[in-house]
Amino acid sequence: MNFPPQLTANTVRLWSFGKLTVSKNTQRLKANAMGFYPLRGESSIYFASDSKQESFIEFLKELRERNREYKVIVVILDNFKTHHGSKVKEEAEKLGIRLVYLPPYAADLNPIEFIWKSIKRVISISFVKELAALRELIKDWFLRLAKQLSFAHAWIQRFLPYMEFCK
């Protein structure tokens, strides 16, 4: 759910047959992004100033607003401390949002992680000089990639048949 990109990630490799000039994006920018990648409904991305419970609750409210027609919204979360806060759990219940927590160190079970990984790859080869540009880049790519169910295909085949609330 949360996404603190590192602009100096070395995730791209290339061949060179001469003297190579390496340029790095050395800006220290942090875009605290929260995203929702739905199987049904409308995806959402939210940029917060911090990772506190109050910010996450604002994200959940926006998520509910964008998906009003659904009785229940299911959000898969990692074990970030904020996601387990009592205020978050209370507000999620009021909003009709079911929070599903993954086991520790099981990020690969959450389809949104593959979207974040793809976005980090794009950022690692981009020259971003200011926070607004970084946020716009993340938002554009998130919304583009979230339209594809291919990130969740294996997850759907493996887990969806066993979920009681989806029947």
C-alpha positions in Angstrom: 0.0 0.0 0.0 2.7 2.5 0.9 5.4 3.4 -1.6 8.6 5.3 -0.7 10.6 5.3 -4.0 14.3 5.7 -4.1 15.4 7.8 -6.9 18.9 6.4 -6.9 18.0 2.8 -7.4 20.3 0.9 -9.7 17.7 -1.4 -11.4 18.6 -0.9 -15.0 21.6 -2.7 -16.8 22.9 -2.0 -20.2 25.7 -2.9 -22.6 28.3 -0.4 -23.8 31.0 -0.7 -26.4 32.8 2.4 -25.6 33.3 4.8 -22.8 30.1 5.0 -20.8 28.9 8.1 -19.1 26.7 7.4 -16.1 24.2 10.0 -15.0 22.3 9.5 -11.8 19.3 11.2 -10.4 20.6 12.3 -7.1 17.7 14.3 -5.8 16.5 13.1 -2.4 12.7 13.3 -2.9 10.2 11.2 -1.1 6.7 10.7 -2.4 4.6 9.0 0.3 2.1 7.3 -2.0 -0.8 5.0 -1.1 -2.5 3.0 -3.8 -5.5 0.7 -4.3 -5.4 -1.9 -7.1 -9.0 -3.4 -7.4 -10.2 -6.4 -9.2 -13.4 -4.5 -9.6 -14.0 -0.9 -9.0 -11.8 2.2 -9.4 -8.2 2.3 -8.6 -6.9 5.1 -6.4 -3.7 6.7 -5.5 -3.2 9.2 -2.7 -0.1 11.2 -1.7 0.2 11.9 2.0 2.7 14.1 3.9 3.4 11.3 6.3 2.6 7.6 7.0 0.6 8.2 10.2 -2.8 6.6 10.9 -4.7 9.9 10.1 -3.2 10.1 6.6 -4.0 6.4 5.9 -7.6 7.1 7.1 -7.9 10.0 4.7 -6.8 7.6 1.9 -9.5 5.0 3.0 -12.1 7.8 2.9 -11.1 8.7 -0.6 -11.1 5.1 -1.6 -14.7 4.7 -0.3 -15.8 7.9 -2.1 -14.4 6.6 -5.5 -16.1 3.2 -5.0 -19.5 4.2 -3.5 -21.5 1.6 -5.4 -19.7 -1.4 -3.7 -21.1 -2.6 -0.4 -17.7 -3.9 0.7 -14.2 -3.0 -0.4 -11.4 -5.4 0.3 -7.9 -4.0 0.8 -4.9 -6.2 1.1 -2.2 -4.8 3.3 1.3 -5.6 4.5 2.3 -5.4 8.1 3.2 -1.7 8.2 2.5 -0.5 11.7 0.0 2.2 10.6 -2.2 -0.4 8.9 -2.7 -2.2 12.3 -3.7 0.9 14.2 -7.0 0.9 16.2 -8.2 4.1 14.6 -7.6 2.6 11.1 -9.5 -0.5 12.0 -12.4 1.4 13.4 -12.7 3.8 10.4 -12.3 0.9 7.9 -15.3 -0.8 9.6 -17.4 2.3 9.5 -16.6 2.8 5.8 -17.3 -0.8 4.8 -13.7 -1.6 4.0 -12.4 -5.1 4.9 -8.7 -5.1 5.8 -6.9 -8.3 4.9 -3.4 -8.5 6.4 -0.7 -10.5 4.7 1.8 -12.7 6.7 5.1 -11.0 7.4 7.6 -11.0 4.5 4.9 -12.1 2.0 4.7 -9.0 -0.2 4.7 -11.2 -3.3 1.2 -12.3 -2.3 -0.1 -8.7 -2.9 -0.6 -7.9 -6.6 -0.1 -4.2 -6.1 3.6 -4.8 -5.2 4.2 -5.8 -8.8 2.8 -2.4 -9.9 5.1 -0.6 -7.4 8.1 -2.6 -8.6 7.3 -1.5 -12.2 6.9 2.1 -11.2 10.3 2.0 -9.4 11.9 0.8 -12.5 10.5 3.7 -14.5 11.6 6.2 -11.8 15.1 4.7 -11.7 15.8 5.7 -15.3 14.0 9.1 -15.1 15.5 12.4 -14.1 13.1 14.0 -11.6 14.0 17.3 -10.1 11.1 18.2 -8.0 8.4 16.5 -5.9 5.5 17.6 -8.0 7.1 15.9 -11.1 7.8 12.8 -9.1 4.2 12.6 -7.9 2.9 13.1 -11.4 5.1 10.4 -12.8 4.0 7.9 -10.1 0.3 8.8 -10.5 0.4 8.5 -14.3 2.2 5.1 -14.3 0.1 3.8 -11.4 -3.2 4.6 -13.1 -1.9 3.2 -16.4 -0.7 -0.1 -14.8 -3.7 -0.5 -12.5 -5.9 -0.9 -15.6 -4.2 -4.2 -16.3 -5.4 -7.3 -14.4 -2.3 -9.1 -15.5 -0.6 -8.1 -12.3 -3.3 -10.0 -10.3 -3.8 -12.9 -12.7 -1.9 -15.5 -10.7 -3.4 -14.2 -7.4 -6.9 -14.5 -8.8 -6.4 -18.1 -9.9 -4.8 -19.1 -6.7 -6.9 -17.3 -4.0 -10.2 -16.1 -5.3 -11.9 -19.5 -5.5 -11.3 -20.0 -1.8 -12.5 -16.6 -0.5 -15.8 -16.9 1.3 -16.7 -13.2 0.9 -16.4 -13.2 -2.9 -19.1 -15.9 -3.4 
